């Protein structure tokens, strides 16, 4: 999949793919808090020209997301550039964290966990554009 535009941050990269999906990769051994979540949200807004987009998030196994990051990510502000979130989880810790996030933070946009990027992409592309 061709990358149209990308933004590099100290803790993650954000890429706009040719199919319109924005792929976020959180680097290994990073601690993600509110400030990092805001920076990612700003990168998404920049890549999407301020319009909602389909988001795929991939975190390396030793990345940690704190309570503030989860709260911001499920807030109206944190979801303003989001049509749907697909979270690719490959570690047991992240599977538990994503399950907790989906049950307790209850994001208002479609959000789902996947074992592979291929499954996540297929789900994102199967969703209809919002009205």
Secondary structure, DSSP 8 states (H G I E B T S, - for coil): --EEEEEE-SSEEEEEETTS-EEEEE-TT-EE-HHHHHHHHHHHHHHTTTS-EEEEEEE-TT-EE-HHHHHHHTSTTTTTTEEEEEEE--SHHHHHHHHHIIIII--SSEEEEESSHHHHHHHHHHS----
